[in-house]
Amino acid sequence: MIANEGHLLPHAGQHNADMRAALASVGELVDFDIETVICFHGGVCSGNIRGIFGRG
């Protein structure tokens, strides 16, 4: 995933062999008390991470 202006976005499909599996994997993060996400492919997202994933 990437962070763009405080929003977490899925990484482009051409760089991901199985987008469904990738999104399911990211969805597992909602069970953790995360304050900041630092994305390998760029960007930082802080604040209501559970809200960003739709569970906060």
MARFISE-812567 format. One record per residue: residue number from 1; residue in one letter; x, y, z of N, C-alpha, C in turn. Coordinates in pm, whole numbers, plus 50000, padded with zeros to 5 digits. Example, Ala and Ser with C-alpha at 12.3 -4.5 7.8 and 13.67 -1.06 7.14 Angstrom:
residues 2
[pt 1,"A",[51319,49431,50780],[51230,49550,50780],[51320,49670,50780]]
[pt 2,"S",[51285,49775,50708],[51367,49894,50714],[51290,50003,50787]]
//
This chain:
residues 56
[pt 1,"M",[50083,49883,50000],[50000,50000,50000],[50088,50123,50000]]
[pt 2,"I",[50029,50234,49965],[50100,50362,49965],[50019,50462,50046]]
[pt 3,"A",[50085,50564,50093],[50017,50673,50163],[50029,50797,50076]]
[pt 4,"N",[49917,50865,50057],[49914,50986,49976],[49829,51090,50047]]
[pt 5,"E",[49893,51196,50094],[49826,51305,50163],[49739,51256,50279]]
[pt 6,"G",[49794,51162,50356],[49724,51112,50474],[49624,51002,50450]]
[pt 7,"H",[49615,50954,50326],[49523,50847,50292],[49601,50723,50251]]
[pt 8,"L",[49558,50607,50303],[49619,50481,50262],[49549,50430,50138]]
[pt 9,"L",[49626,50390,50039],[49573,50344,49912],[49640,50212,49875]]
[pt 10,"P",[49566,50124,49805],[49631,50000,49759],[49736,50033,49655]]
[pt 11,"H",[49839,49953,49651],[49945,49971,49552],[49890,49935,49415]]
[pt 12,"A",[49943,49992,49313],[49895,49971,49177],[49893,49822,49141]]
[pt 13,"G",[49789,49781,49073],[49769,49640,49039],[49882,49578,48960]]
[pt 14,"Q",[49948,49655,48874],[50055,49597,48794],[50176,49558,48879]]
[pt 15,"H",[50180,49604,49003],[50290,49570,49094],[50248,49465,49197]]
[pt 16,"N",[50129,49409,49179],[50074,49317,49277],[50015,49197,49205]]
[pt 17,"A",[50069,49080,49232],[50024,48958,49163],[49884,48914,49206]]
[pt 18,"D",[49843,48946,49331],[49713,48902,49382],[49654,49013,49469]]
[pt 19,"M",[49583,49106,49408],[49529,49222,49479],[49431,49180,49589]]
[pt 20,"R",[49349,49080,49564],[49253,49035,49665],[49325,48986,49791]]
[pt 21,"A",[49430,48908,49774],[49507,48859,49889],[49577,48974,49960]]
[pt 22,"A",[49627,49070,49882],[49696,49185,49942],[49601,49267,50028]]
[pt 23,"L",[49481,49292,49978],[49383,49370,50055],[49337,49295,50179]]
[pt 24,"A",[49322,49163,50168],[49285,49082,50284],[49395,49088,50390]]
[pt 25,"S",[49520,49086,50347],[49632,49093,50439],[49634,49226,50512]]
[pt 26,"V",[49612,49335,50440],[49608,49468,50501],[49491,49476,50599]]
[pt 27,"G",[49380,49413,50567],[49263,49414,50654],[49290,49352,50790]]
[pt 28,"E",[49387,49265,50799],[49422,49204,50927],[49486,49304,51023]]
[pt 29,"L",[49531,49416,50974],[49596,49517,51058],[49500,49587,51152]]
[pt 30,"V",[49369,49581,51125],[49273,49656,51207],[49267,49604,51350]]
[pt 31,"D",[49314,49484,51373],[49312,49427,51508],[49421,49483,51598]]
[pt 32,"F",[49512,49562,51542],[49623,49618,51617],[49599,49766,51643]]
[pt 33,"D",[49653,49816,51753],[49642,49957,51789],[49755,50033,51720]]
[pt 34,"I",[49735,50067,51594],[49838,50130,51512],[49819,50281,51512]]
[pt 35,"E",[49926,50353,51537],[49921,50499,51537],[49975,50558,51407]]
[pt 36,"T",[50073,50491,51347],[50137,50542,51226],[50170,50426,51133]]
[pt 37,"V",[50145,50445,51004],[50184,50348,50902],[50290,50415,50815]]
[pt 38,"I",[50403,50347,50802],[50510,50393,50713],[50513,50295,50597]]
[pt 39,"C",[50482,50342,50479],[50471,50255,50363],[50604,50241,50292]]
[pt 40,"F",[50638,50119,50259],[50764,50090,50191],[50772,50163,50057]]
[pt 41,"H",[50660,50170,49988],[50658,50232,49855],[50625,50380,49859]]
[pt 42,"G",[50632,50438,49977],[50617,50582,49985],[50508,50629,50078]]
[pt 43,"G",[50541,50727,50158],[50444,50797,50239],[50429,50747,50381]]
[pt 44,"V",[50371,50835,50461],[50343,50807,50602],[50199,50849,50628]]
[pt 45,"C",[50129,50771,50707],[49992,50803,50743],[49979,50788,50894]]
[pt 46,"S",[49931,50892,50961],[49917,50890,51108],[49775,50928,51147]]
[pt 47,"G",[49741,50891,51268],[49610,50930,51321],[49519,50812,51338]]
[pt 48,"N",[49398,50825,51291],[49295,50723,51310],[49310,50612,51205]]
[pt 49,"I",[49407,50526,51226],[49435,50420,51129],[49319,50322,51122]]
[pt 50,"R",[49260,50287,51236],[49144,50197,51232],[49030,50260,51154]]
[pt 51,"G",[49012,50389,51166],[48908,50459,51091],[48934,50453,50942]]
[pt 52,"I",[49060,50464,50904],[49097,50455,50763],[49059,50319,50707]]
[pt 53,"F",[49072,50216,50790],[49036,50081,50747],[48888,50053,50766]]
[pt 54,"G",[48814,50153,50815],[48670,50137,50829],[48623,50071,50956]]
[pt 55,"R",[48711,50068,51057],[48671,50004,51184],[48708,50089,51303]]
[pt 56,"G",[48697,50218,51290],[48737,50300,51403],[48650,50416,51428]]
//
